[in-house]
């Protein structure tokens, strides 16, 4: 059970590197010290480790040495299990004191296992070191990760931090970074910790853009009102409607437990043009009554009463436009419900403010029109407005006199609208430049780990040479990657002002460059703003086939992939079905095995001991537990 949406991208990536410490010691700091402390931060769902190099003792046997001494793999495995124990050994009770009994049955490092006696031959002990190599190693030698910049490629342990659904990304990252500042002080000087991808950064930048838009909109609205009303007090009154409407919208959002995310910020940005309209209409009518000679209270009352029905109808009709979005079903409906509620609430709140706050302020602060007291600028602007009004009147008369021409223009406009709707590109969610790229890599099934690393390193050199890239993580055989023939890159681009290309343009550029590496395919993608689905994918979109018959499912998947690749509008079409890995089939001669008193279980156990990297024992340390792994020497594991 995991408290995370599996299709969500991690919000923070950390790279741990060291020029001197072995990788299994670096991994200890990553998994035991950092990951466990970070996991306790409120809002963190889990911490994934790429390139995990957990300590293990590996015992690699030479089959010739075993055969020469007549020792089987099961004997070696049994000797290791019985030679490495950690059991409670009791208490000795004396007349006055009690003593805990502690035996040294636990073997912790390779040097302790080398002298372990496996059997006796010709009266002499056969020790484990005589049968092969015993070394301090890692639990999986088929996993690796690198932290890379333009001039650095270094093996590392990478931590990917995922947030819990519904938690605020910016707050979670801030808390994690605060914790990292404390934890970094406890790390050895030889360990370097680097944050190379921070998802909250793009959110902060988006927030700053929206805040700038809000401020710019307020300034422009105030200027437009002042130009037309040419009255300072009359200008300030509707200018208050915008912040008050936003505050009222925030109250509704807080009551519904909404947050300032991409959708709500988009709704607020669109609402800025709506929320001030009602206030301007009410104020303009009150000013008109004030210029008729009425006192402030009477002008506010008469002007508001006269226009109130219009304001109510405007507000309700505008809010009603978003009701269909509110009740949309499926994924789209769930996605845009917050958007519809936010913008609808802003419109309704602005209507209430226009009929309450604006008349009250107008009654107090809108002064009577000054007769003959206006300056030259006023009369100059008034002349300009009169010219515009005369132009509008002339164009209106021309339109009324040429009805057929206007109907023809309207028909052309309607047809052009339909054509443009058909031609303009469409998508579920607009792509956003967040300065981040994911690249999944896939080689032929059955490729060796060393060959996969070679291909991956070729791609590393291509990414290093790209001037748009600031740093990236490369991994092969990472946990949850789907197989030994896949890898991945997590790429962090330079800030937008320091690169010439957008993220989508960099993706297209990398697609053509990485395609030149033979023996492996690359699938670069700009991660979608909102991830929908139950699993991560190599591409922007995924189509899931399911069935109980694996063979039929495989045939259907192959046919579907072929047909999709024929479509010119699609690229990077692939399948995650991995059924073509080469294999060696072992057929047991059961009659011969039975005559030799060998069972099928013994045959498969021997194969497991030889080629399965089997954990035959466990080392119980104070803060973790580690595997003792039995296998053949590497020379006997190759084909």
Secondary structure, 3 states (H helix, E strand, C coil): CCCCCCCCCCCEEEEEECCCCCHHHHHHHHHHHHHHHHHCCCCEEEEEEECCCCEEEEEEECHHHHHHHCCCHHHHHHHHHHHCCCCCCCEEECCCCEEECCCCCCCCCHHHHHCCEEEEECCEEEEHHHCEEEEEEECCCCCEEEEEECCEEEECEEEEEEECCCCCHHHHHHHHHHHHHHHHHHCCCCCEEEEEEEHHHHHHHHHHHHHHHHHHHHHHHHHHHHHHHCCHHHHHHHHHHHHHHHHHHHHHHHHCCCCCCHHHHHHHHHHHHHHCHHHHHHHHHHHHHHHCCCCHHHHHHHHHHHHHHHHHHHHHHHHHCCHHHHCCCHHHHHHHHHHHHHHHHHHHHHHHHHHHHHHHHHHHHCCCCCCCCCCHHHHHHHHHHHHHHHHHHHHHHHHHHCHHHHHHHHHHHHHHHHHHHHHCCCCCCCCCCCCEEEEEEEECCCCCHHHHHHHHHHHHHHHHHCCCEEEEEEEECCCCCCCCCEEEEEEEECCHHHCCCCHHHHHHHHHHHHCCCCCEEEEEECCCCCCCCCCCCCCCCCCCCCCCCHHHHHHHHHHHHHHHHCCCCCCCCCCCCCCCCCCCCCCCCHHHHHHCCCCHHHHHHHHHHHHCCEEEEEEECCCCEEEEEEEECHHHCCC
